[in-house]
Amino acid sequence: MTLKALSATQFQFENQTHFYKGKVRDVYSIGTDLLVMVACDRISAFDHVLPRAIPHKGQVLNAIAGLFLDKTKDIVQNWKIAMPDPHVTIGYRCDAIPVEFVVRNYLTGHAWRVYKSGLRTLCGNVLPEGLKENDQFPQPIVTPATKASEGHDEDTTYDEILEKGILTQAQLDELYRISLALFQRGTEIAAEKGLILVDTKYEFGMRNGQIVLIDEIHTPDSSRFFYADTYEDLQRNGQPQRQLSKEFVREWLMENGFQGKEGEVIPPMSDEFVNSITERYEELYRAMTGAPLERRSYDQIEIQIENSIKQALKQIEHE
């Protein structure tokens, strides 16, 4: 039996001006001011979309992103207007800033790989000597990356962003401040649920001269979480952390000879492995919300999504 999932959409809406297929989201531009983002069930790693979609993944991403967008509106305005369907967010179109603001508070993932190679600076931040994998930094650091239209995003620094004229110093300082404030809020909310927000990325745009938070926030695709209750013991004993993120997918790919490099082939994904990814995403949803995910039906899902978007766009038009 094939596992049902939403791998892609192909709609045509009234006043649609553009369609863009991202790694995970299908993005429809409506007129000049609105975006419809459909969080499909595709999954990417090492900047490659994997061959199989993950049931209910898009629903989890959309729900968690919506939750955190609502809980951070007092820090910075965001692009969201409505979520008319479990897989859909409608919001304002913004001019994207071509820098991802990655905030890290633990030596994990990419930061650990850099550190393990012997380097002690990451995006202009000096890292302390003597750290082990998953150790906490003295304070959170911002490690920006320039967004590539295709291929890998590239690590950059505060000074390089200014030198390239991507942002003014005032804008960059404000984006650093906002990123750290968002990370602090995410850390507090995660702690209430017994989780540690390890690292995450934020994307921003400009709308009417104002900085706006765009895309997703504090989801398992954009963030990493540890369980707080076992962190100290596992760290003391040099054991891997229990984590909720996409990192275990990256680790599985690396174990099977794939890191996104030229000539490497993505290994086949069994139903069992696909199911295990769904379970991880649902686990984070349950941990973050305190409730189990109500799995939506995949029967006639495209028709449901299309109708809910059309109805919401009409309502927004008349407001």
TITORMI-292487 format. One record per residue (C-alpha): z negated, x, y; residue number from 1. Coordinates in steps of 0.001 Angstrom, whole numbers, plus 524288, in hexadecimal, padded with zeros to 5 digits. Example, Ala and Ser with C-alpha at 12.3 -4.5 7.8 and 13.67 -1.06 7.14 Angstrom:
// residues 2
{w 7E188 u 8300C v 7EE6C resi 1};
{w 7E41C u 83566 v 7FBDC resi 2};
//
This chain:
// residues 319
{w 80000 u 80000 v 80000 resi 1};
{w 803C7 u 8055D v 80D57 resi 2};
{w 7F86C u 805C3 v 816E7 resi 3};
{w 7FB76 u 7FD24 v 82294 resi 4};
{w 7FB14 u 80399 v 82FF2 resi 5};
{w 801A6 u 80288 v 83D35 resi 6};
{w 80A53 u 80E8A v 83DB5 resi 7};
{w 812CF u 80A9D v 84967 resi 8};
{w 816E2 u 7FF5E v 8522B resi 9};
{w 823BD u 7FBD5 v 85895 resi 10};
{w 82215 u 7F126 v 862B7 resi 11};
{w 82A06 u 7ED28 v 86E88 resi 12};
{w 8220D u 7E6B6 v 8794F resi 13};
{w 82632 u 7E009 v 885CB resi 14};
{w 826FB u 7E9EF v 890FD resi 15};
{w 825E0 u 7F533 v 88735 resi 16};
{w 82AC7 u 8018A v 88DDC resi 17};
{w 827C0 u 80C40 v 8840C resi 18};
{w 822FA u 80EE0 v 8763D resi 19};
{w 81C3E u 81B45 v 871B8 resi 20};
{w 817CF u 81E62 v 863E9 resi 21};
{w 80C34 u 827A6 v 86440 resi 22};
{w 805AF u 82E28 v 858BB resi 23};
{w 7FD2C u 8223B v 85670 resi 24};
{w 80055 u 8182A v 860EC resi 25};
{w 80C74 u 81057 v 86406 resi 26};
{w 80CCD u 80F05 v 872DD resi 27};
{w 81465 u 80453 v 879E6 resi 28};
{w 8164D u 8050A v 888A8 resi 29};
{w 816AA u 7F7AD v 88F21 resi 30};
{w 81C50 u 7F780 v 89CDB resi 31};
{w 81747 u 802C1 v 8A50A resi 32};
{w 8089D u 8008D v 8A3B6 resi 33};
{w 804CE u 7FCFC v 895CC resi 34};
{w 8040A u 803DC v 888A9 resi 35};
{w 80250 u 7FD78 v 87B6A resi 36};
{w 7FCB2 u 8070E v 8717C resi 37};
{w 7FD3C u 80359 v 86329 resi 38};
{w 7F3E9 u 80BED v 85B59 resi 39};
{w 7FB8C u 80D33 v 84EB0 resi 40};
{w 7F58E u 8123E v 84221 resi 41};
{w 7FCFC u 81F20 v 84298 resi 42};
{w 7F4E6 u 82B82 v 841B3 resi 43};
{w 7F842 u 838EC v 84707 resi 44};
{w 7F2D5 u 8467D v 844C7 resi 45};
{w 7F771 u 853C3 v 849A2 resi 46};
{w 8008E u 84C2F v 852C6 resi 47};
{w 807E5 u 84615 v 84752 resi 48};
{w 807D9 u 837BF v 84394 resi 49};
{w 80428 u 836EF v 83539 resi 50};
{w 80D30 u 82F72 v 82C07 resi 51};
{w 803C9 u 82459 v 828EE resi 52};
{w 7FCF1 u 81ADA v 8320B resi 53};
{w 7EE5F u 81832 v 8303A resi 54};
{w 7EA7E u 809CA v 82EA5 resi 55};
{w 7E1B8 u 804B6 v 839C6 resi 56};
{w 7E1BB u 811C8 v 840EB resi 57};
{w 7E877 u 80C28 v 84CF8 resi 58};
{w 7DEBC u 800F9 v 84D7B resi 59};
{w 7D345 u 80A81 v 84D31 resi 60};
{w 7D921 u 81353 v 857B2 resi 61};
{w 7DC2D u 807F5 v 860A8 resi 62};
{w 7CEAC u 801D6 v 85F26 resi 63};
{w 7C70A u 80E6E v 86182 resi 64};
{w 7CFA0 u 81264 v 86D09 resi 65};
{w 7CDB2 u 804F0 v 8731D resi 66};
{w 7BEFB u 805AE v 8712F resi 67};
{w 7BDE2 u 812E1 v 8780D resi 68};
{w 7C775 u 80F70 v 882EA resi 69};
{w 7BEA7 u 803DD v 88615 resi 70};
{w 7B249 u 80C34 v 88582 resi 71};
{w 7B76C u 816CB v 88EC4 resi 72};
{w 7BDB9 u 80EB1 v 899A0 resi 73};
{w 7B2B3 u 8125E v 8A2E0 resi 74};
{w 7B63E u 820D8 v 8A183 resi 75};
{w 7C4EE u 81FB2 v 8A37D resi 76};
{w 7CE5D u 8145F v 8A3EF resi 77};
{w 7D726 u 81304 v 897FC resi 78};
{w 7E45B u 80D6F v 8948F resi 79};
{w 7DFE2 u 8021F v 88BC7 resi 80};
{w 7E268 u 7F3F2 v 88FA4 resi 81};
{w 7E1A3 u 7EC75 v 882C7 resi 82};
{w 7E109 u 7EDD0 v 873EC resi 83};
{w 7E859 u 7E1C8 v 86F0D resi 84};
{w 7E950 u 7E65B v 860EB resi 85};
{w 7E156 u 7EF93 v 85842 resi 86};
{w 7EC6F u 7F990 v 858E7 resi 87};
{w 7F01B u 7F7D1 v 86743 resi 88};
{w 7EB81 u 7FBC6 v 874CB resi 89};
{w 7F2A8 u 7F7CB v 88135 resi 90};
{w 7F016 u 7FF80 v 88D8B resi 91};
{w 7F53D u 8056A v 89A0B resi 92};
{w 80007 u 80F7B v 899CD resi 93};
{w 7FB5F u 81C2D v 89FE7 resi 94};
{w 801ED u 82916 v 8A2CF resi 95};
{w 7FC50 u 8319F v 8980F resi 96};
{w 7F603 u 83E8C v 89BBA resi 97};
{w 7FBEF u 848AD v 89258 resi 98};
{w 7EEBE u 84E94 v 88EA0 resi 99};
{w 7E55A u 84A62 v 883ED resi 100};
{w 7D719 u 84C78 v 88771 resi 101};
{w 7D044 u 85058 v 87AD6 resi 102};
{w 7C168 u 850C9 v 87B7F resi 103};
{w 7BA31 u 8582D v 870CB resi 104};
{w 7ABAB u 8596C v 86E33 resi 105};
{w 7AC40 u 85FAE v 860A7 resi 106};
{w 7B39C u 86B08 v 85A84 resi 107};
{w 7BC66 u 862FC v 851CB resi 108};
{w 7CAC2 u 86118 v 84E73 resi 109};
{w 7D41F u 8685C v 8576B resi 110};
{w 7C8E6 u 86EF6 v 85EBC resi 111};
{w 7C361 u 87439 v 851F0 resi 112};
{w 7D0C7 u 87902 v 84D81 resi 113};
{w 7D230 u 88080 v 85A62 resi 114};
{w 7C448 u 885EE v 85963 resi 115};
{w 7C5F9 u 889CC v 84B1D resi 116};
{w 7D225 u 89187 v 84EE6 resi 117};
{w 7C943 u 89A43 v 8572F resi 118};
{w 7CC3A u 894BC v 864B9 resi 119};
{w 7C0C9 u 89173 v 86D8A resi 120};
{w 7C7B9 u 889F7 v 8784D resi 121};
{w 7CDA3 u 87C83 v 87720 resi 122};
{w 7D54F u 876C9 v 88285 resi 123};
{w 7CDE5 u 87F90 v 88BF7 resi 124};
{w 7C07E u 87C82 v 8861E resi 125};
{w 7B8AD u 8881B v 8810D resi 126};
{w 7B2BA u 884CB v 873D5 resi 127};
{w 7A585 u 88AA4 v 86FCF resi 128};
{w 7A4D8 u 894BA v 864FA resi 129};
{w 79E6A u 891CC v 857FF resi 130};
{w 7A23E u 88388 v 85653 resi 131};
{w 7A4D0 u 87D2B v 84931 resi 132};
{w 7AE8A u 87256 v 846A0 resi 133};
{w 7A9A1 u 86547 v 84C36 resi 134};
{w 79F14 u 86BA5 v 854B4 resi 135};
{w 79C99 u 864E7 v 861AB resi 136};
{w 7A0DF u 86B89 v 86E46 resi 137};
{w 796D3 u 86DBE v 87925 resi 138};
{w 79DC6 u 862B4 v 88076 resi 139};
{w 7AA86 u 85B21 v 87EE9 resi 140};
{w 7B6DB u 86274 v 882E1 resi 141};
{w 7C418 u 85D71 v 88772 resi 142};
{w 7CFA4 u 86387 v 88038 resi 143};
{w 7DBFC u 85DDB v 8865D resi 144};
{w 7E93E u 85D9F v 87FB8 resi 145};
{w 7F691 u 85B66 v 885B5 resi 146};
{w 7FD4E u 84FC9 v 87F75 resi 147};
{w 80A18 u 85307 v 878C4 resi 148};
{w 814C6 u 848AE v 877C7 resi 149};
{w 816A3 u 84D98 v 869D6 resi 150};
{w 81018 u 857AC v 86145 resi 151};
{w 80280 u 85D26 v 86374 resi 152};
{w 7FA66 u 85B44 v 86FC4 resi 153};
{w 7F6DB u 8687D v 8758B resi 154};
{w 7E93F u 86D22 v 87956 resi 155};
{w 7E857 u 86FFB v 887E0 resi 156};
{w 7DDFF u 87341 v 8920A resi 157};
{w 7D8F5 u 86DE0 v 89EE4 resi 158};
{w 7DF9C u 87914 v 8A63C resi 159};
{w 7ECB2 u 8776E v 89F3F resi 160};
{w 7ED1F u 868EA v 8A28B resi 161};
{w 7EB4D u 86C5A v 8B0EE resi 162};
{w 7F510 u 87798 v 8B073 resi 163};
{w 7FF80 u 86EB5 v 8AA9F resi 164};
{w 7FD07 u 86498 v 8B541 resi 165};
{w 7FAB3 u 859CE v 8AB44 resi 166};
{w 7EEC6 u 854E3 v 8B2E8 resi 167};
{w 7E7E0 u 85808 v 8BF93 resi 168};
{w 7DA7D u 85E6A v 8BECB resi 169};
{w 7D418 u 851DC v 8C39B resi 170};
{w 7DAF1 u 849DD v 8B903 resi 171};
{w 7D7C0 u 853C5 v 8AE70 resi 172};
{w 7C96A u 85495 v 8B258 resi 173};
{w 7C899 u 845C5 v 8B219 resi 174};
{w 7CF06 u 84512 v 8A4B2 resi 175};
{w 7C578 u 84F31 v 89F50 resi 176};
{w 7BA27 u 84753 v 8A508 resi 177};
{w 7BF41 u 83A78 v 89F68 resi 178};
{w 7C1F4 u 84085 v 89208 resi 179};
{w 7B416 u 845D2 v 890FC resi 180};
{w 7AE57 u 838D9 v 895A8 resi 181};
{w 7B661 u 8315D v 88B7A resi 182};
{w 7B1F7 u 83AE8 v 88108 resi 183};
{w 7A3CC u 83903 v 88508 resi 184};
{w 7A548 u 82A2C v 8842E resi 185};
{w 7AC03 u 82B5D v 876F0 resi 186};
{w 7A128 u 83462 v 8723F resi 187};
{w 796AE u 82A98 v 87652 resi 188};
{w 79D7B u 81F09 v 86FD9 resi 189};
{w 79FF4 u 826CF v 86367 resi 190};
{w 791B9 u 82B47 v 86301 resi 191};
{w 78D34 u 81D10 v 86361 resi 192};
{w 79515 u 81B24 v 856E6 resi 193};
{w 78FF5 u 82762 v 85026 resi 194};
{w 79C3B u 82F42 v 852DF resi 195};
{w 79F51 u 83BD4 v 85A37 resi 196};
{w 7AB90 u 83C39 v 862A7 resi 197};
{w 7B066 u 849DF v 85F67 resi 198};
{w 7BCF1 u 84AE6 v 86742 resi 199};
{w 7C752 u 841FA v 86CDE resi 200};
{w 7D343 u 8418D v 87591 resi 201};
{w 7D5E4 u 8396F v 881AD resi 202};
{w 7E2EA u 83636 v 887D8 resi 203};
{w 7E49D u 831C8 v 895D2 resi 204};
{w 7EF1A u 82C72 v 89EB3 resi 205};
{w 7F0CF u 82908 v 8AD06 resi 206};
{w 7F266 u 81B1D v 8B1F8 resi 207};
{w 7F305 u 817C7 v 8C066 resi 208};
{w 7EDCA u 82557 v 8C379 resi 209};
{w 7E1E3 u 823A0 v 8BAAB resi 210};
{w 7DE10 u 82AB6 v 8AE19 resi 211};
{w 7DE78 u 82161 v 8A27D resi 212};
{w 7D9EB u 823A9 v 8947A resi 213};
{w 7E529 u 82097 v 88B3E resi 214};
{w 7E7E9 u 82012 v 87C9F resi 215};
{w 7DCAC u 81FC0 v 872DA resi 216};
{w 7CEC2 u 824AB v 87456 resi 217};
{w 7C45F u 828DD v 86A64 resi 218};
{w 7CC5C u 824BC v 85E82 resi 219};
{w 7CCED u 82C4F v 851A2 resi 220};
{w 7DAAB u 830C3 v 85579 resi 221};
{w 7D659 u 83682 v 86270 resi 222};
{w 7C854 u 83A55 v 85F2C resi 223};
{w 7BF5D u 84003 v 854FC resi 224};
{w 7B200 u 83A8E v 8514D resi 225};
{w 7A6FA u 84018 v 848E7 resi 226};
{w 79BAD u 83864 v 8430D resi 227};
{w 78F86 u 83BB4 v 84AF0 resi 228};
{w 7859B u 839D1 v 83FEB resi 229};
{w 78B4A u 8448E v 8373F resi 230};
{w 79077 u 84DF2 v 841A3 resi 231};
{w 784D4 u 85751 v 84269 resi 232};
{w 782A2 u 8587F v 833B7 resi 233};
{w 790F6 u 85AB4 v 83095 resi 234};
{w 79230 u 864AE v 83B82 resi 235};
{w 78604 u 86BF1 v 83747 resi 236};
{w 78B15 u 86CA9 v 8294C resi 237};
{w 798CD u 870BA v 82D42 resi 238};
{w 79ED4 u 8647A v 82771 resi 239};
{w 7AA75 u 85CC5 v 82CCE resi 240};
{w 7A6F3 u 851D5 v 8362A resi 241};
{w 7A8E0 u 84390 v 832A5 resi 242};
{w 7B2CB u 83FC0 v 83CAA resi 243};
{w 7BABA u 833FB v 840B2 resi 244};
{w 7C7DA u 8387B v 845E0 resi 245};
{w 7D58F u 83BF2 v 841BA resi 246};
{w 7D13E u 849DC v 83E86 resi 247};
{w 7D01F u 846F8 v 82FF2 resi 248};
{w 7DE96 u 8431A v 83017 resi 249};
{w 7E205 u 85021 v 8367D resi 250};
{w 7D9A9 u 8573A v 82C76 resi 251};
{w 7E07C u 8501B v 8213A resi 252};
{w 7EDB7 u 853CD v 826DD resi 253};
{w 7E9B4 u 86213 v 82855 resi 254};
{w 7E4A0 u 8623C v 81A4E resi 255};
{w 7F203 u 85D29 v 81636 resi 256};
{w 7F996 u 86767 v 81DCE resi 257};
{w 7FCF2 u 86035 v 82A5F resi 258};
{w 7F913 u 863F6 v 83849 resi 259};
{w 80520 u 85EF9 v 83F61 resi 260};
{w 80BFE u 86C19 v 83EF8 resi 261};
{w 81A8D u 86DBF v 83D35 resi 262};
{w 81F0D u 86C86 v 82F1F resi 263};
{w 8128F u 865D7 v 82A74 resi 264};
{w 813C4 u 858AE v 823AE resi 265};
{w 809FD u 84D92 v 8257A resi 266};
{w 803AB u 84B3A v 8181D resi 267};
{w 8050A u 83DB1 v 811DC resi 268};
{w 7F9AF u 83472 v 814C6 resi 269};
{w 7F483 u 82C74 v 80959 resi 270};
{w 7EF9E u 81E76 v 80AAB resi 271};
{w 7E204 u 823B1 v 807C6 resi 272};
{w 7E2A6 u 82D57 v 81319 resi 273};
{w 7E845 u 82317 v 81C63 resi 274};
{w 7DD32 u 819D3 v 818AB resi 275};
{w 7D32B u 82488 v 81B0C resi 276};
{w 7D86D u 82645 v 828F1 resi 277};
{w 7D751 u 817A0 v 82B7B resi 278};
{w 7C93C u 81823 v 826B9 resi 279};
{w 7C5F8 u 82358 v 83019 resi 280};
{w 7CB7C u 81BD7 v 83BA7 resi 281};
{w 7C3FD u 80FAA v 837BE resi 282};
{w 7B7A7 u 817CA v 8361D resi 283};
{w 7B886 u 81C79 v 84427 resi 284};
{w 7BB2F u 80EAC v 848F9 resi 285};
{w 7AF1C u 809CB v 841BF resi 286};
{w 7A6E2 u 8152C v 846B0 resi 287};
{w 7AB64 u 81346 v 854B8 resi 288};
{w 7AAA3 u 8046A v 85576 resi 289};
{w 79FF2 u 8014A v 84BA2 resi 290};
{w 7A8E5 u 7F77D v 844D8 resi 291};
{w 7B2E1 u 7F88F v 839E7 resi 292};
{w 7C13F u 7F7EC v 83D99 resi 293};
{w 7C722 u 7EA84 v 83BB9 resi 294};
{w 7D3DE u 7EEB6 v 8358B resi 295};
{w 7DF30 u 7E72E v 83B64 resi 296};
{w 7E988 u 7E179 v 83268 resi 297};
{w 7F686 u 7E89B v 83197 resi 298};
{w 7FDEA u 7DC27 v 82E25 resi 299};
{w 8081D u 7D9DA v 838C7 resi 300};
{w 8011C u 7E3DC v 84131 resi 301};
{w 80D08 u 7E719 v 84983 resi 302};
{w 80EDE u 7D8B5 v 84D24 resi 303};
{w 80058 u 7D768 v 85066 resi 304};
{w 80095 u 7E38A v 858FB resi 305};
{w 80D21 u 7DFAF v 85FFE resi 306};
{w 8082A u 7D1F2 v 862EE resi 307};
{w 7FAE6 u 7D6B1 v 867C1 resi 308};
{w 80174 u 7E093 v 870E3 resi 309};
{w 80AEC u 7D674 v 87668 resi 310};
{w 7FFD0 u 7CCF8 v 878F4 resi 311};
{w 7F770 u 7D768 v 87F87 resi 312};
{w 802A2 u 7DC39 v 88829 resi 313};
{w 80504 u 7CE49 v 88CED resi 314};
{w 7F69E u 7CCD3 v 89021 resi 315};
{w 7F622 u 7D9EA v 8975F resi 316};
{w 80263 u 7D62E v 89EF9 resi 317};
{w 7FBED u 7C9B0 v 8A3D2 resi 318};
{w 7EEE1 u 7CFD5 v 8A7A2 resi 319};
//
